[in-house]
């Protein structure tokens, strides 16, 4: 259909992209015009295709979705960017919305919910998965903890490898993913992860994500600050 809205799929799992393409192409008002398997390819396809909607995963090799988001806003300013992710941590939602995402949908959403979200962003709305909306409300209701000016940035106490490993953990990478990305053994990754978490005095990944966001670690693609 010539006036169908054009969708770019950005996810590193080819099987998921195939399923999404089949779902979307079966809609009379939507069509998939391209696919990308990593952040750099997403930027290239978005610049060339200028799609109406970019369905963007947060976890992709090389350049993750959060890093790619601000660049996508610049090179495809008319495109709506809808996050489709497994991350149900409100910190990711807040970071994505601040970076210019048009909406946030979890991968466990049923097909109809995803299609409704795509059409919602096309209408200029900002759809957020109901579960995430509740978490966002709860997070906004929590009193903010005052920053300690004496504390500084604890991430600066990490070695370069500890920093790299924990940044990828905060972005949602598994130990196996990190090992492949940094050319390390899984055991070595586990060691850096445990040592870094101890230095930061953190116990859970949710705490790590919040710390990474507070210190702009997820915005950094060049390495240790």
C-alpha positions in Angstrom: 0.0 0.0 0.0 1.6 3.2 -1.2 0.5 5.4 1.8 1.4 2.8 4.4 3.6 4.1 7.2 7.2 2.9 6.9 8.9 1.0 9.7 12.6 0.3 10.4 13.3 -2.7 12.6 16.5 -2.5 14.7 17.3 -5.6 16.8 20.2 -7.9 16.8 18.0 -11.1 16.8 17.2 -12.1 13.2 14.4 -14.4 14.3 12.6 -11.7 16.2 13.0 -9.3 13.3 11.4 -11.9 11.0 8.5 -12.3 13.3 8.0 -8.5 13.6 8.2 -8.1 9.8 5.5 -10.7 9.3 3.3 -9.1 11.9 3.7 -5.5 10.6 3.6 -6.3 6.9 0.2 -8.0 7.5 -1.2 -4.6 8.4 -2.7 -2.6 5.6 -1.4 0.7 7.0 2.1 -0.4 8.0 5.1 -1.8 6.1 8.7 -2.7 7.0 11.2 -0.9 4.8 14.4 -2.0 6.4 16.2 -4.0 9.1 19.3 -3.4 11.2 21.2 -5.8 13.5 23.4 -3.3 15.4 23.6 0.4 16.3 25.9 1.5 13.5 23.7 -0.2 10.9 20.6 1.4 12.5 22.1 4.9 12.0 23.0 4.1 8.4 19.6 2.7 7.5 17.7 5.5 9.4 19.7 8.2 7.5 19.0 6.6 4.1 15.4 5.5 4.6 14.0 8.3 6.9 11.3 5.9 8.2 8.1 7.0 9.9 8.9 4.7 12.9 12.1 3.1 14.2 11.4 0.1 16.3 14.6 0.1 18.4 16.1 -2.5 20.8 18.3 -1.2 23.6 20.7 -4.1 23.5 22.7 -4.3 20.3 26.4 -5.1 19.7 28.9 -2.3 19.0 26.6 0.5 19.8 23.6 0.0 22.1 20.2 1.6 21.6 20.6 4.2 24.3 23.8 5.5 22.7 22.3 5.5 19.2 19.1 7.3 20.3 20.4 10.9 20.4 22.2 10.4 17.0 19.0 9.0 15.5 17.1 12.1 16.7 19.6 14.2 14.7 19.9 12.2 11.5 16.2 11.2 11.3 14.4 14.1 13.0 10.9 13.2 11.6 11.1 9.5 12.7 9.3 8.3 15.8 11.5 6.1 17.9 9.7 3.3 19.7 11.8 1.3 22.2 11.0 -2.4 22.1 13.1 -4.1 24.9 13.2 -6.8 27.6 14.3 -4.2 30.2 11.5 -3.5 32.7 13.7 -1.3 34.9 12.3 2.2 35.2 15.8 3.6 34.9 16.0 2.5 31.3 12.6 4.0 30.6 13.6 7.4 32.1 16.9 7.4 30.2 15.2 6.5 26.9 12.6 9.2 27.3 15.2 11.8 28.1 17.1 10.8 25.0 14.1 11.4 22.8 12.3 8.1 22.6 8.6 8.3 21.5 7.5 5.3 23.5 8.6 2.2 25.4 7.2 -1.3 24.9 8.3 -4.5 26.6 9.1 -7.5 24.4 6.6 -9.6 26.3 3.8 -7.4 25.0 1.2 -9.2 22.8 1.1 -8.4 19.1 -1.9 -6.2 19.4 -0.2 -4.0 22.1 2.8 -3.5 19.9 0.7 -2.5 16.9 -1.3 -0.1 19.1 1.9 1.4 20.3 3.2 1.9 16.7 0.0 3.6 15.7 0.0 5.7 18.9 3.5 7.2 18.2 2.4 8.0 14.7 -0.5 10.0 16.2 2.1 11.9 18.3 1.4 10.1 21.5 4.0 8.6 23.9 2.8 5.0 24.7 4.5 3.3 27.6 3.8 -0.3 28.7 1.3 -0.2 31.6 3.7 -2.1 33.9 6.4 0.5 33.2 3.9 3.4 33.7 3.2 2.2 37.3 6.9 1.8 38.0 7.6 5.3 36.7 4.8 6.7 39.0 6.3 4.9 42.0 9.8 6.1 41.2 8.7 9.7 40.8 6.9 9.4 44.2 10.1 8.4 46.0 11.9 11.3 47.7 15.2 12.2 46.0 18.3 11.5 47.9 20.6 14.6 48.2 23.9 14.2 46.5 27.0 14.1 48.7 29.5 16.6 47.3 32.3 14.9 49.2 31.7 11.6 47.6 32.6 12.5 43.9 32.2 9.9 41.2 32.8 6.4 42.5 33.1 5.0 39.0 36.5 6.8 38.8 37.8 4.4 41.3 37.3 1.4 38.9 40.0 0.0 36.7 39.4 0.4 32.9 38.3 -3.2 32.6 36.0 -3.0 35.7 34.4 0.1 34.2 33.9 -1.5 30.8 32.4 -4.6 32.3 30.0 -2.8 34.7 28.9 -0.4 32.0 27.9 -3.3 29.8 26.2 -5.0 32.7 24.2 -1.8 33.3 23.2 -1.8 29.6 21.8 -5.3 30.0 24.5 -7.5 28.5 25.0 -11.0 30.0 28.4 -12.2 31.2 28.7 -14.3 28.0 27.9 -11.2 25.8 30.5 -9.1 27.7 33.1 -11.8 27.3 32.6 -11.9 23.5 32.5 -8.1 23.3 35.7 -7.5 25.3 37.5 -10.7 24.2 37.7 -12.1 27.8 36.7 -15.4 29.4 33.4 -15.5 31.2 35.3 -16.3 34.4 37.4 -13.1 34.0 34.2 -11.1 33.4 32.7 -12.5 36.6 35.8 -11.5 38.5 35.8 -7.9 37.2 32.1 -7.6 37.8 32.3 -8.8 41.4 35.3 -6.6 42.1 33.7 -3.5 40.5 30.4 -4.0 42.3 32.3 -4.2 45.6 34.2 -1.0 44.9 30.9 0.8 44.1 29.2 -0.8 47.2 26.4 -2.1 45.1 24.5 -5.4 45.4 22.0 -5.6 42.6 21.9 -4.7 38.9 19.0 -2.3 39.5 21.3 -0.4 41.9 24.1 -0.5 39.2 21.8 0.9 36.6 20.7 3.8 38.8 24.4 4.5 39.6 25.4 4.4 36.0 22.6 6.8 35.0 23.4 9.2 37.9 27.0 9.4 36.7 26.3 9.5 33.0 28.1 6.2 32.4 25.5 5.0 29.8 26.1 8.1 27.8 29.8 7.4 27.5 31.0 5.3 24.6 34.7 6.2 24.8 35.6 4.4 28.0 36.4 5.3 31.6 35.8 8.9 32.6 
